[in-house]
Amino acid sequence: MPNFADRLIDAIEVKQSRLAVGLDPRIAMIPDELRRAALDRWPDRARAGAEMLLAFNRAIIDIAAPLVPAVKVQVAFYELFGPAGYEAFEATCLTAREAGLVVIADVKRSDIGSTAAAYADAHLGRAEVEGEIAHAGEADAVTIVPFFGSEGVRPFLDVAAEAGRGIFVMVRSSNPSAYEIQGRAEDADPLYLRAADLVNEWGASSIGERGYSAVGAVVGATFAEDIPALRQRMPRTLLLLPGFGAQGAEARDVAAAFDENGHGGLVPASRSIIHAHEDPANPRWKDAIETAIHDLNEKLDAALPPLGQGD
């Protein structure tokens, strides 16, 4: 099976985009037509809420599939609705994969030993009962937290390698209080730099033909001043760069993550795309979402090196 990093870079070149659409839907912004249809069909409100999310996501995927290489699906917004919500999460991942998109499940899992292995199998691998597949993960990659060290990361590395999939390790998150745990650049030995060195080490054996590893890193675009040092420590790591758009980061803030061929990163945006219609009663909400995707693609293209064919 092709290396995950190679598949993602190929998709980026085909779509000529470094943007990932974040599928983090809030019920309040679901268009009225989808809301009414779900409420009319499903008396159970948890099921109705989950079906609203899924219907909205399917419409967004139809719009986004020709324009971007990937989606990032944040599981929290689906878990809100219990089992029905989790079904919507998995159905969203499957729909996106069937549309030809690379699917990153933003689940931020973390543990050690058999528990970490179970998380990895749930999202990247499979579960078997009596020798038959009972469940298979629909994600091409997942986000994980490295707080447990190598014992917590190794199960994900092993399952991802076997399945031809990828992981993105949390290194520098985009939220303002991240420094409280992750440290600052001026600290003697900040945690985020130690995490970056480990990611570089963990990914050394899974570098694909395009020169990047299937072990990526999450690096917040809102800490633009830290990106050059992180890129230096992780020269062959694909960076997932949240914070662009609604969180305040601009396209120029992520430029240091990309090489001379325009590769090296993926920039997710959620609220600035999927809630671009602002008013759920707006009958032209699909047009607003498509326009937002085009606008963000253009901003990234203007700030980043042009896409080439790589090494």
N, C-alpha and C positions, 0 to 999 in steps of 0.2 A: 504494500500500500504506500502511496506517495507520502513523503514527509509533510507534516501539517504546515510547517512554515512555507514550504514550496507551494502547497495548495493555496494558502492565503495570498502569497505574492502573485501567483498566477491569476487569482481572482481580482486582485487589485489592478493588474495590468489589463485584464479583459474589460473591466468596468471603468478603467481610468479614473479611479477614485480611491482616496485614503480614508473615507468616511464610513463609519458603522452606525446604523440606526439603532438607538436604544429603545427597546420595547418594554417600557416601564409605565404602563397606562394607569391613570387615575380615573376612578369611576366618574368623578365630577366633570371630566372633559370628554366623556364618551358622547359622540353625536346623538342627538335625540332620536333619529330614525333607528339606530341600533339599540338604544336603550328601550324604546317602546316595544320593539320586536321581541327582545329577550324577556321583558316583564310580562308580555302577553302570553308567551309560550311556556314560561317556567314559573309556577307559583312559588316554588322554593327560592327564596331570595339569594341564598349562596350560589345556587346553580345559575340563577339569572345573572348575578354579577359576573360569574366566571364566563358565561356565554357572551356577555357584553365585551369583555376583554378579548376573547378569542375572535369574535366577529370584527372588532376594531383592528386587531393585529393582522388578520387575513387581508383586510383592505390595505393596510399599510405595506404589507409584504408585496402585494400586487404592484403598488406604486414604486416601491424601493428596489425591487429585484433588478430592473434594468439599469439602475443608477448607482448602486453601491455594492461592495463585495461582501458585506457581512452585516449581521445583526447581533446585538448584545441583549440578552433577555435576563432581566433582573427578577429572580425567583420570588422575592419578598412580596411583590404586588399581586402575585398569584396565591401564595400561601395564605394571604388574608382571607380567602374564601374556602379554606379547608380542602377536603379531597377534590371537590369540583374545581377549585382553583388550580390545584396541582395538575389535574387532567388538562386544564387549559394551557398551563405552562408547557407540558409535554407536547400537546397538539400544536402549539405555536412553534416549538423547535422543529417538529416534523414538517410542518407546512413550509417553514423557511428553508429547510434543507431540500425539500422537493422543488422549491423555486430556484434552486441553484445557489443559495446564499450560504456562506460560512456562518455557523451558529456558535456563538460564545455564550455559555450559560454562566451568568454572574451569580454564583452561589456561595463564594467565599468559604468553602469548606476547610476544616482543619481538625486533625486529631492524630493519633498514633496507631500503629499496628493494624489489627484486624478492622478497627473502626474506620481508619483512613482508607483501607482497602475497600470496605463496603461503600463508602462515599464515592470512591473512584469508579467502582463497578456500576454504581447506580447511574452515574452521569456519562461515563466514557466507555464502560464495558458492558457486562451483562450479568444477569443472575440466572442460575439454572436450578431446576427442580427435577430430580430423577433423570438427570442427563439431558433434559430438554430446556431450551431457553424460555424462561418465564418473563423476563423483562430485559430490554436493551436500552441503553442511554441514547438519546437523540442529539446530544451536543457534539460539536467538533472540538471544542475546548472548554475548559472551566477555569474560573478564578479560584485560587486557594490562598490561605494565610499560612506563612512559614513559621509561626510562633513556636511550634514544637520542634523545629530543626529538621535535620535529615530524616529522622524517624517518621515524621509526619508527612514529609514530601515524597519519600521513596515509593510508597504505594501508588501515588498518582503518576510518578515517572514511569513505573513499570507497566501500569494499565494503559497509559497513553501510548507508550512505545509499542506495546502489543497490538493496540487497536489502530495505530496510525493517526492518533489525535494529539492535541496539544494542551498545555496548561499555561496560565498566566499567574505568576506569583506576585502577591501584593508586596511591593517594595516601598512606594511613596504614595500614599493616598492623597486625594484632592481636597479633603476637608480642612478647614482652618485650624482645628485643634490637633492635627496629626503630629505636630512637633512634640506634643506632650509625651508620646511614647516613642515615636520614630526618630526624634532628635532634630537638631539643626546643623547646618553646614559648619558652623563655628565650634561645635562640640568636639571633644577629643576623639571620640569613637562613636559616631551616631549610628543608631540601629539600622537606618535605611541604607547606609553605605555597606554595612556588614551583610545585610540581606542581598544587596546587589552583587557583592563578591560571591556569595553562595549561589545565586541564580546563574552567574557566569560559569561556575563550576558544575552545577547540576545539568546545565544545558550542553556541556562540551561534547557529549557523546551522541547528540541528536541533531547535529547541524546538517541541513539539507544541501542540495545542489545549488541553491540560490544564495548560500552563504549565511543563512540565519537558522537559529535553533528552534525546535518545536517547543522549547521551554521559554516562554516569554515572561515579561514583567509588567505589572501595572505601575505606572508612574504618572502622578497627577499633573496635568497641564497647568494647574493653578500654582505650582511651584516651579515655574519656568527657570528660575535661577539655578535649580538643582539638576536640570536635565543634562547639561554638558558633562558634568562629572559622572553622572550615572551612565551616560552613553559611553564614556571612556572606560568605565569599569565593566560594561556589558556590551562590547563591540559587536557581538553576533546575536544579540537578543532582540526579538521583536517587542516593541514597547506599545502597550495599550494605554492610551493617554486621555483619561476622563477629565472633565472640567471645561471642555470647549463648549461655548454657547451659553446656556442659562446660568452656569456656575461662574461665568465671568472671564474665562481664559479666551484669548484670541488666537487666530491661526499662527501668527508670528511667534507665539509663545512655545510652540512645539517644533519649530524648525530645526533645532539642534538635534532632534531625535532621528532625523532622516539623512541618508547618505547621498552621494552625488547623483545616484540613479533614482532618487526620489523614494527609496524604500527604507524600511526599518521600523515603521510604526503604523498604527491604526488609531483613528481618532473617533471615539464614539460621541454621539450627541443624542439626547433623548427629548427633554421637554421642548427645546427649541424647534424640534421637528414634529413630534406627534401631537403637541398641543398648539401648533402654529395657527390653528383655526380660531383659537381663543373662545369663541362663543359656540357651545354645543348645538345651538339652533342654526348655525351657519350652513346653508344648503350646499355651499361650495367648499366644504371642509377638505375634500380630497385634493382640490386644486391648491389650497393653502399648504398642505403637507408636501405636495410635489414641488411647489415653489421654494419652500424652505430647504429641501434637500438640494435643489439646484444652487441656491444661494450659498449654502455651506460648502458644497463642492468647489464652487468658484473661489471662495475665500481661501480654502486650503490650497488650491492650485496656484493662487497668486502669491502665497507666502512660502511654499515649499519648492524644493528642486523639482524640475520636470521629471515625469516618470520615464525611465528607460527600460531596457530589457534585462538589466542586472548582469551579474557575472556569469 
